[in-house]
Amino acid sequence: MADRWKVTERTIRKWIAENKLSICKDVPVPRFSESYIQKLEGTEIDKYSILEFKRLQKELESIKEENKQLKEILREYQVIGSKSLSYLVK
């Protein structure tokens, strides 16, 4: 960690002692979980596997297509409504 963050090992030990860093429990030497390190560094953690990601992409495309179709249906109803009003006004 010291190399990664460009600080001394003494600084890392000091941060641990000051509870600024949390180490993994039940490990004989100080260790940090990868997710904890990524969180500290502000890196997003990928929650989904590539298969789940692809499934979600397909679902998104399907929803976009459905949305497009529903918008077209609404436009058709608007046209019908406008024509109906024009007949009533005459």
N, C-alpha and C positions, 0 to 999 in steps of 0.2 A: 504494500500500500504506500509506503514511504516513497518509493520510486515513482509510482503512478501519480501521486499527488505532489511530487517534488518537494517533500519535506523530510526531515530526519526521522529515524525510528524512535528517537527520544520524544519527538513531537507527537507521534502516534501514541506512544505509551502514556504521555501526559494527557492527551485527549481522552483516552480510555479511562484513566484515573479520575478525570474531571467529569466523567459520564457524558462527554460530547460525542463519543462513539460507542456503539453497543457491539460487543463481540458475540459470537455464537457460544451458547452454553454447552456444557458437557463435552468440550473439546480440550485436550491437554495444552494446546498452545493457542494464543489469540488468533482467531479467524473471523472473517466477515462473510456473510452470505452475499451472493452475487446480486440478488434483488435489492438488498440493503445498500450496497455500493452504488447500484444504478439509481436508486432513489436519491441518495446523497448527491450524486452527480447530475441529477435532473434528467436522466435518460429514461424514456418510456420503455416499459417492459412489455414485450409482445405476449398478450394473453392467449392468443389463439394459434393453433397449429395451422399449417399451410392448407390442410384440407378444410378446416373450419372457415378459414379466410375465403377460400374459393366458393364454399357453400354460401357464405354471406354475400359474396359478390353476385352470384347467380340470383339469390333472393332479391337483392337490390335492383338488378336489371329487370326482374319480373315485376317488381313494385313500380318501377319507372314506366314500364310498358302499360301496366294497368292504369296508372295515373294519367298517361297520355290518352288512353281510350276513354276514361271517365270525363276528361276535359272535353273531348270531342262530343260525347253524348250531351254534356251540359250546353255546349254551343248549339247543338241541334234543338234542344228544348228552348233555348233563348230565341232562336229563329222562329220556332213554332209559336212561342208566346207573343213575339212581336207581330207575326202575321195575324194571330187571333185578335189582338188588340186593334189592329188596323181594320179588320172586318167589323168589329163592334163600333168603332168610331164612325164608320160610313153610314 
